[in-house]
Amino acid sequence: MSTQLDVIFTAPHPDDLEIGCGGTIAKLVKQGHRVGMVHMTNGEPTPLGDPETRMKEMRAAADILGVQVCEMVGLPNRVLMDGPEARFALASVVRKYRPRVLVGLAGRTVAASPDHYQAQLITEAVRFYSQLTKWDDRFAGTKPHRVDHLIYRPIARSAEIPHWHSQFVVDITDTIDQKIAAVACYKSQFPPQRFEGLKHWMLSASGYDGGACGYNYGELYALPRPLGVSDLLSLFGNWPVPSPIDPPKV
């Protein structure tokens, strides 16, 4: 019997999730949720990497974040395309682990890999494909499963700034160090000088998103529909609303 997960995070390459969602992943695990990371490709070839090294780095990063499941689907890097076979492959994993929530990257990175946007299209389709009946043979014999919620992690350097129905920020102040340590596992992708630049960017971006909500560090997420609330006060919880900046005294 496969492990049933609460949340699956998916992205095209090993290191994408750690950079974009590492703080949230670690926080969910600490809160007792069952979390999986599903990488669509092995991310290779790259200038300094190879498949064996990248898989070791992927496992090491997953161990730091503490996830229950870390899988690589086996789709082709560099030529990742939304299409039936890619949808069947990822949906088979989703149907296997049956999460309530599916989280994927969102945005076009025209100055970087086009795989990112194709992964968004695949993830959106997979939420629908996972529930299809009378097609079990196309999904490795797995049974239909409806994913309750699709969540986007907008890519910070996307070509456009889209309008989202709703957004929220996860407080990752207590897991920012885990996030950075997980990304640091990818030494084949981020030699020391490049890693220091990436670390600075991660701290800056997380500080900006978190600061808007009164947190030291945060990760921004978006929903494809308005956020429904049945108990308004419980929504806000212990949210530390940032104080306005006092005007200068004359």
C-alpha positions as CSV (number, residue, x, y, z in Angstrom):
1,M,0.0,0.0,0.0
2,S,1.4,3.4,-1.0
3,T,1.9,6.2,1.5
4,Q,-1.1,8.6,1.2
5,L,0.2,12.2,1.2
6,D,-1.5,15.4,2.2
7,V,0.4,17.6,-0.3
8,I,2.4,17.0,-3.4
9,F,4.8,19.7,-4.7
10,T,5.8,19.3,-8.3
11,A,8.3,21.1,-10.6
12,P,10.3,20.3,-13.7
13,H,13.9,20.0,-12.3
14,P,15.5,19.0,-9.0
15,D,16.3,22.3,-7.3
16,D,13.2,24.2,-8.5
17,L,11.1,23.2,-5.5
18,E,13.8,23.7,-3.0
19,I,14.4,27.3,-4.3
20,G,10.7,28.2,-4.7
21,C,9.0,26.2,-1.9
22,G,11.6,24.8,0.4
23,G,10.5,26.8,3.4
24,T,6.9,25.8,3.1
25,I,7.7,22.2,2.5
26,A,9.8,22.0,5.6
27,K,7.2,23.9,7.6
28,L,4.4,21.5,6.5
29,V,6.5,18.5,7.6
30,K,7.2,20.1,11.0
31,Q,3.5,20.6,11.4
32,G,2.9,16.9,11.0
33,H,1.6,16.8,7.4
34,R,2.7,14.1,4.9
35,V,4.5,15.8,2.0
36,G,5.9,14.6,-1.3
37,M,8.2,16.2,-3.8
38,V,7.8,15.1,-7.4
39,H,10.4,16.2,-10.0
40,M,9.2,15.8,-13.6
41,T,12.8,15.4,-15.0
42,N,16.2,14.7,-13.7
43,G,17.3,18.1,-14.8
44,E,20.2,16.8,-16.9
45,P,22.3,17.4,-18.9
46,T,23.7,20.6,-17.4
47,P,27.2,22.0,-17.8
48,L,28.6,20.7,-14.5
49,G,26.2,18.0,-13.6
50,D,25.4,14.4,-14.5
51,P,22.3,12.2,-13.7
52,E,23.9,10.2,-10.9
53,T,25.2,13.3,-9.1
54,R,21.9,15.2,-9.5
55,M,19.9,12.3,-8.0
56,K,22.2,12.2,-5.0
57,E,21.7,15.9,-4.5
58,M,18.0,15.5,-4.9
59,R,17.9,12.8,-2.1
60,A,20.1,14.9,0.2
61,A,17.9,17.9,-0.2
62,A,14.7,15.9,0.4
63,D,16.3,14.5,3.6
64,I,17.0,18.0,4.9
65,L,13.4,19.1,4.2
66,G,12.1,15.9,5.8
67,V,9.6,14.8,3.1
68,Q,8.0,11.4,3.2
69,V,8.2,10.9,-0.6
70,C,10.6,12.2,-3.2
71,E,10.2,10.9,-6.8
72,M,11.5,11.7,-10.3
73,V,8.9,11.0,-13.0
74,G,11.5,10.5,-15.8
75,L,10.2,13.0,-18.4
76,P,12.8,14.5,-20.7
77,N,14.7,17.6,-19.6
78,R,15.1,20.6,-22.0
79,V,12.3,19.3,-24.2
80,L,9.6,18.9,-21.6
81,M,6.3,19.5,-23.3
82,D,2.7,19.4,-22.1
83,G,1.0,16.5,-23.9
84,P,-0.9,13.2,-23.2
85,E,2.1,11.1,-22.2
86,A,3.5,13.7,-19.8
87,R,0.0,14.1,-18.2
88,F,-0.4,10.4,-17.8
89,A,3.0,10.0,-16.2
90,L,2.5,12.7,-13.6
91,A,-1.1,11.9,-13.0
92,S,-0.1,8.3,-12.2
93,V,2.0,9.6,-9.4
94,V,-0.7,11.8,-8.1
95,R,-3.2,8.9,-8.2
96,K,-0.7,6.7,-6.4
97,Y,-0.3,9.1,-3.4
98,R,-3.8,10.7,-3.5
99,P,-3.0,14.1,-2.0
100,R,-5.6,16.7,-1.0
101,V,-3.4,19.5,-2.4
102,L,-1.2,19.8,-5.5
103,V,1.3,22.7,-5.7
104,G,3.1,23.7,-8.9
105,L,5.2,26.5,-10.3
106,A,3.5,29.2,-12.4
107,G,5.0,31.6,-15.0
108,R,6.9,31.9,-18.2
109,T,10.7,32.2,-17.8
110,V,11.6,33.5,-21.2
111,A,15.2,34.1,-20.1
112,A,15.5,30.7,-18.6
113,S,14.2,27.2,-19.3
114,P,10.8,26.9,-21.1
115,D,10.3,23.7,-19.1
116,H,8.9,25.8,-16.2
117,Y,5.9,27.0,-18.2
118,Q,5.3,23.6,-19.7
119,A,5.4,22.1,-16.2
120,Q,2.6,24.6,-15.2
121,L,0.4,23.4,-18.1
122,I,1.1,19.7,-17.2
123,T,0.3,20.3,-13.5
124,E,-3.0,22.1,-14.3
125,A,-4.0,19.2,-16.7
126,V,-3.0,16.6,-14.1
127,R,-5.4,17.9,-11.5
128,F,-8.2,17.0,-14.0
129,Y,-6.6,13.8,-15.4
130,S,-6.2,12.3,-11.9
131,Q,-9.9,12.0,-11.5
132,L,-10.7,10.4,-14.9
133,T,-12.5,7.0,-14.8
134,K,-12.3,4.1,-17.3
135,W,-8.7,4.9,-18.2
136,D,-6.8,3.1,-15.4
137,D,-4.6,1.4,-18.0
138,R,-3.2,4.8,-18.9
139,F,-2.3,5.6,-15.3
140,A,-0.3,2.5,-14.4
141,G,-3.4,0.8,-13.0
142,T,-4.0,3.5,-10.3
143,K,-7.5,4.4,-9.3
144,P,-9.1,7.8,-9.9
145,H,-8.5,10.5,-7.3
146,R,-9.8,14.0,-7.1
147,V,-7.3,16.6,-5.9
148,D,-9.3,19.2,-3.8
149,H,-7.0,22.2,-4.2
150,L,-4.5,23.4,-6.9
151,I,-2.0,26.0,-5.6
152,Y,0.5,28.0,-7.6
153,R,3.9,29.1,-6.6
154,P,4.4,32.1,-8.9
155,I,8.0,32.3,-10.4
156,A,9.5,35.5,-9.2
157,R,11.1,36.3,-12.6
158,S,8.2,35.4,-14.8
159,A,7.7,37.3,-18.1
160,E,4.3,38.6,-16.9
161,I,2.8,39.6,-13.6
162,P,-0.6,37.8,-13.7
163,H,-3.8,38.6,-11.9
164,W,-4.6,36.0,-9.3
165,H,-8.0,35.5,-7.7
166,S,-6.3,35.3,-4.3
167,Q,-2.8,35.1,-2.8
168,F,-1.3,34.2,0.5
169,V,2.1,34.1,2.1
170,V,3.4,31.2,4.2
171,D,5.6,32.3,7.2
172,I,8.9,30.4,6.7
173,T,10.9,32.3,9.3
174,D,11.6,29.1,11.3
175,T,12.5,27.1,8.2
176,I,14.5,29.5,6.1
177,D,17.7,27.9,7.2
178,Q,16.4,24.4,6.1
179,K,15.5,25.9,2.7
180,I,18.9,27.3,2.1
181,A,20.6,24.1,3.3
182,A,18.5,22.1,0.9
183,V,19.4,24.3,-2.1
184,A,23.1,24.1,-1.0
185,C,22.9,20.3,-1.7
186,Y,23.0,21.1,-5.4
187,K,26.7,21.8,-5.7
188,S,26.7,20.6,-9.3
189,Q,24.3,23.5,-10.2
190,F,25.5,26.2,-7.8
191,P,29.3,26.5,-7.3
192,P,30.3,28.6,-4.3
193,Q,30.1,32.1,-6.0
194,R,26.9,31.3,-7.8
195,F,25.4,29.9,-4.6
196,E,26.2,33.0,-2.6
197,G,24.3,35.1,-5.2
198,L,21.4,32.8,-5.1
199,K,21.3,32.7,-1.3
200,H,21.3,36.5,-1.3
201,W,18.4,36.5,-3.8
202,M,16.4,33.9,-1.8
203,L,16.8,35.9,1.5
204,S,15.8,39.1,-0.3
205,A,12.8,37.7,-2.0
206,S,11.6,35.8,1.1
207,G,12.2,38.9,3.2
208,Y,10.1,41.0,0.8
209,D,7.2,38.6,0.6
210,G,7.3,37.8,4.3
211,G,7.7,41.5,5.3
212,A,4.5,42.4,3.6
213,C,2.7,40.3,6.1
214,G,4.8,41.0,9.2
215,Y,7.0,37.9,8.9
216,N,10.8,37.9,8.7
217,Y,10.6,35.5,5.7
218,G,7.8,34.2,3.6
219,E,6.8,32.4,0.4
220,L,4.0,33.7,-1.8
221,Y,1.4,31.4,-3.3
222,A,-1.7,32.0,-5.4
223,L,-5.0,30.3,-6.1
224,P,-6.9,29.9,-9.4
225,R,-10.1,30.9,-7.6
226,P,-11.2,33.2,-4.7
227,L,-10.4,31.9,-1.3
228,G,-13.5,30.7,0.5
229,V,-13.9,31.4,4.2
230,S,-16.5,30.0,6.6
231,D,-15.0,31.4,9.8
232,L,-13.5,34.9,9.1
233,L,-11.7,35.3,12.4
234,S,-10.0,31.8,12.2
235,L,-8.6,32.8,8.8
236,F,-6.4,35.5,10.5
237,G,-5.3,33.3,13.4
238,N,-2.1,34.8,15.0
239,W,-1.2,36.8,11.9
240,P,1.1,39.6,13.1
241,V,-0.2,42.5,11.0
242,P,2.8,44.8,10.4
243,S,2.5,48.2,12.0
244,P,2.5,51.3,9.8
245,I,5.6,53.3,9.7
246,D,5.4,56.3,11.9
247,P,5.6,59.6,10.1
248,P,8.7,61.7,10.8
249,K,8.4,64.1,13.6
250,V,8.7,67.7,12.7
